[in-house]
Amino acid sequence: MPDAPDPSPRSPGIEAPAVAPSAPRKLCTDCGLSRTAAPGRCGTACQFIRPDYAASETAVHGRARDPERGDEAFFGPYRRMVQARLEPARAGAQWTGIATRLAEKLLEEGAVDAVLAVGSDPDDRWRPRPVIVTDPAAMAECRGMKMGYAPLLALLEPAAAAGHRRLAVVGIPCQVYALRAIEAELGLERLYVIGTPCSDNTTTENFHHFLGLLDPAPERITYLEFRADFHVEVRYDDGRKREIPFLQLPISKLPADFFPLTCRTCVDYTNALADLTVGYMAGRGEQWLVVRNERGEELVERLGDELRVKEPTSAGKRAGAVKGFLVNLERAAGGLPTRSMPNWLRPLVGWLMPKVGPKGLEFARARVEMKALEAVVHLRREAPRKLRHMVPPHVWRLTAAYGVTPTSSETRER
């Protein structure tokens, strides 16, 4: 796979304005809001302080999730879901390039003045750098996965100063939650929110350590993706590809704090406040689109014949996998689940999992339930007083299926 171009402030149509650093908090993903001229807004806008998902979903989509309607209990409000791919797929894309192409189309057709997205640091392909994109061709510099904190919302002020009143934002859940909380005060003429699911982030330095455990020449790795078939795909700069079963990953060699508490306690894996969520979990080798509102429908329609879609499918049973995950969580002394399976058994189980494990929508449901359980277990261990504010009722409904229910001190009326 060819390398993506190095983004730099001199690239035409893409800017990376400098933003002032902010004081870190324990439960902070540095979405960028604390770096703006009004950092006090974090108190009401942060996903990790006192979120109100039902009110936010109603404000954005016209209603909160309905647990009796389809899979909204798992994935949030939606109009429809599809399995999709871009044709032709974009070179260098993480999947087929749907999110990047959507942003390109918005710029090409003049629907927005600029796109706020995340490019790569010119000295490190894996280090994220928030950028303001005004040239459709420059969106190619934002393709692919990065690891590390990206203060994307800090660019709202430079974008406003440049006169951009119609924006698209490509962001992860913690960025999107804060964006929606302050949306009304931004005075924008138009805002499109393209969301990607997010589960576990870490620092760029930690990620380089992980790559070093995967390969003796980690600098040759250009692509890494956790796939829904229980494998990680790794690509190299010489065109080689490698597939590693989840159970053979060197997770046990990572430090307990490899994933920050924020990512271990996030309850919005599917980015429920985006207009359109572009992910992979139910894609079965393709991409998975969750169209949430009228603006999300508009985004999909803009791709026209470039987008190939079909109904998502579901297979297998998730309960066993989720129960096993919960057992590991509860046994763990902290940080990461324990791995007690004998080494000789792992290749066999790794071979079986793609064949008998949950697939499609059932895989996506399993991951959402795992994240819900992970949030409760880690908050109970590390920040118990946060539970009643950070875990919404719809998450408790998911964990109840596995015997994890709140005490009287762990819930509040909302």
N, C-alpha and C positions, 0 to 999 in steps of 0.2 A: 504494500500500500504506500503510495507516495506521501511524503510528509505534507501537512498543511502549511501554507505560507506563514511566516512569522508575522504576527500582528505588531504594528508599531505605531506610535503617534504620527508618523509621517505617511502611513498608508492612506491613499485617497479613500475617502468615504468612511473612515473608521477612526475614532478618537478614544483615547484612554485618559480622561482628565484626572489629575492627581486629587486625591481626597485625603482629608486629615484623619489621622488615626483616632481611635476612641478607646476609652478604658474598658478592658474586657470584663465580662461577668461570667459566673460559672455556667449559667444557662443562657448562652448567647451564641448564635451562629454568624454574627456579624453580617446581617442582611444589608447593612449600610445606613439604616435609619438613624442610628446613634451618631453617625458621622455628619449628619446634616446640621443646618442652623438651628433646628428645633429637636434636639435629642430627647427632650422630655416626653415626646410622643411615644417613646418605647413603652412607657407605663401602661398605655391603653392599647397599643398596636401590636405588642409582641405576642407571638404564639406561645411563649413559655412563661408568661406572667399570669394573665387572667383572661384567657381566650373565651369567646362566645361563638361557637361554631354555628349553632342554629340561627342566631341573629345575622351572622355574616353571610351564611348561605341564602337566607331569605333576602337580604339586601342585594346580593349579586344575581341570584337566579330566580327571585320571585317567590321562593318557597324553600323550606328546609328539606332535608332528606326524609323520605317516607320509608320506614323499615318494612312496610308491607308491599312496596312496589319494587319488583324485580330484585336487583342487587344493590339498591341504594344504601342498605344497611352497611354494606362493605365499601362501596366506591363513592358515595356521595350522590347528590342530585345529578341526573342526566336525562337527556332526551333519547339518546340511542348510543349504542356502542358498536364498533365495527373492528374487524381485523383488516389491516390495510398495509399496502406497500406503495412506494413511489416508483414509477416506471418511466424512464430508466432510473435506477438507483443512483444517487450522487456519489461520486468518487470521494473516498475519505470520510463518508458519513458513519456515524456510530451504528446505525441500522440501514435505512434506505434514504434518510435525509428529509423526512417530512417536516420536522420543526424548522429546519433551516430554510427549506423551500417556501414554507408559509410566510416567513418573515421577508424573504426575497420578493414574493408576489405582492405583499402589502406595499413594499417600497416601489416596485416596478409600476404598480397601478396607481400610485399616488394616494393610497388610502391612509398612509401615515407619513410623517416627516422624518421620523427616526425610529430605530429599534434599540432598546436597551437589552444587551445580551452579554454573554461571557465568552471572551476569547482566551488565548493562551499568552502567557508571558513570553517575550521574545527569547529569553534565555532558558526556558523550561517548558516543554510542551504540556506538562501535567499541571502546572501552576495556573489557576484561573485569574483572569484579569477582566474586570467589568469594562465594557466599551459601549460607545454610542455609535451606531452604524447608520449612515445616510445613503450609502451606495449599495444597491442590491448585490453587486459582485463581491463586496467585502464581507457578506454574510458567510462566505465559505471559510473565513478565518475563525468562525465561531463554532464550527462543527466539532463533534467528538467530545468525549468525556474528559473532565478535569477533576482534580481532587484538591480540596482546600477551601478555605472560606473566601467568598466573593461578595464584597459590599456593594451589590448591584444598585440598591436604592439610593446610595449616595450620589448617583448620576442623575437623579431627578432634578436637582437644582441646576447643574450645568446644562442639562437639556432645556430647561425652562429659560435659562439665561440666553441660550442660542436661538430662542424663539420657536422651539418645537412644541406645538400645541396638540398634535395628533401623534400618539405614541403606540408602539407595540412593545410589550415586555415579555421576554422568554425567561422564565424563572422556576425555581424549585419551591416547595410548599412554604417554608418559613419566610422566603422573600415575598411570595404572593399574599400570604396572610397579612403581613404588615402593609403591603401596597394597598390592599382592599380597605384596610382600616383608615388610611389617609386619603383614599381616592377622591372623596368629595371635596377636599380642600385644595386639590391640585389645580383645579380650574381648567382641566383639559377639554378640548373639543371632542376627542375620541380616544378610547383606550382599548386595545386588544390584549388579552392576557393568554399567552400560550404556555401551559404548564407542563413540566415533566415530573414524573414520580421521583421520589427521593427516599432512600432508606438510611444508608449509613455513609456518612462523610468522614473524613479525617484530615489531618494536616497534610500538606504536600510532602513534608519531610517523612511523616509516617508512611505515606504511600510509597515513597522511594524505598523505604526499608522493606515493605511488603514485596515490591517488585524484585528486590535483591534476594528474597527468599524463594521466589519463583524461578529465577534464572541467574546463572553466574555472570551474565552480561546484560543486566537490566537496561542499560542505555540503548540496546537494540530494539526494545519493545516499543511499538508505536500505537498499540490498540489493546484494550482489555475490556471485556464485557461479561457480566454475570448473566447467563441465559436461563430461559425457563425450562430447559431440558436438564437442569442440575449439573451443568458444566460451565466452566469459565473458558472463554475463547481468548487466546493471546495471539497477536500478530507481530511480525518482526519487520524490520526495515529492508530485509532481503526477500520478502514475499512469503516467508514461512508462516505456517499457522500451527497452533497447538491447542488441544482441548484438554482441560484438566477437570476431572470430576470434583464436585464440591467437597466430598469427603476426603479428598487427597490434598486439599489446600493446607498450607502451613499455619492454620489458625492458632493452634496451640503454642506456636512460637512468637506470637504477637503479645505485646504488653497489655495488661488488663485495661489500661485507659486508651488503647489504640483508637476506639470509637468514642467520641465525647458523649457526655451524659445527654446532651441535647438530642443527638441522633438516636440514642437508645431509648428516649422517651417521647419521640415524635409520634403523634397520633393522626397525622395527615399524610400518610404515605402516597395517596393517589391525587394530591393537589386538588382538593374539592372546590376551591374558589377560583380556579382558572375557567376561562371560557371554553377551552378545549384542553384536555389532557392527552399528551402524546407519549405513550409508554410502550412497554413490551410484554408485560406479565401475562396477558391473555392472548398474545399474538401467535404463539406456537411457531416461532421462527420468523414471523413478520412483526409488524407493529400493531399496537392496540390503541384505538382512539376512543376517548370518552367525550362525546359531544354534550355539553352541559346546558347550553342556552342558545338563544337566537344568534348571538355573535359567534358562538362556536360553530353553528351551522353555516354561517357566512364564510368563516375561514375554510371549512371543508369544501364548500362550493367553489371557492376561488381556485382550487387546484384542478378542477374539471377532470379531463380525461387522463391527467398525469397520475391520478390516484386510483388504484385498484382496491376495491373493498369487497368484503364478504362478511357474513354473520359470524361472530365468534362462536366457538364450540367449547364443550366442557367434557372431561373424562376423568376417571379415577376417583378416589376418595381421599379427602384431606385430613380426616380426623386423626388417623394414626400418626401422620407426620407432625401435626400440630401438637399432639399430646407428648410426643417424644421431645419436641423442641422445648415445651414447658418443663418437662422433667430436668433437662439439661440446665435450663435457666435457674430453676430453684436449687439445683445442686451447686451451681457456680458460687465461688467465694466472692465474686465481683467481676464486673467488666464483661467477659466473654463466656459463652456456654462451654462447659467441659466436654471433652471428647474421650469417652471411655471405650470406644469400639477397638478391638484388637486390630493391629495393622494388617494382619493377613486377611481379615474379613472385609476391609474397606474396598478393595477393588471389586469384590463380588457385589456388595451393596451398591457401590457406585454404578455398576453395570445394570443392576435391577431397577434402580430408582427411576430412570427415564421411561422404563417399560411399564411399571406398575404404579408409579406415583401420580399425584394429581397433575392434570394438564389443562391448558386453556384457562377458562374462567375459574375452574376449580383450583388451579395453581395460584391464580390471583387472589382468590378468597383465602387460601391458606396463608399467603404472605401477609395479607392485611390482618388476619387473626394473630399471626406470630408477632407482628409489630405491636398489636394491642396488648398482648400478654407481656411482651418485653417492656413496654412502657410502665405497666403497673408494677411488675416485679422490681424493676430498677428504681422507680420512684419510692416504693416501699422501703427499699434498702438504703438509698442514698439521699432522698429528699422527701420524707414522708409527709411533711406539712404542705408540700406542693400538690399532693394528689387531688385534693378536693377542688382545686382551681384548674389543674391542667388536664384532667381526664374527663371528657364530656360523657353524657349519658349514653350516646350511641356506641361508645367504646366499651363501656361496662356491659352493654347488651351482648357484645361479641364475646367478651371474656367469660360471661356467665355460662356459656356452653361448655366450658372446661372447668367449672367449679370455682372460678375466680370472681368473687363478688365483693362489693365495697362494704366496709364497716360504716357505722353511723357518722364517723368523723371524716370519711373519705369522699363524701358527696355533698353537694350544695344545690339548692334550688336555682334554676336558671330560667 
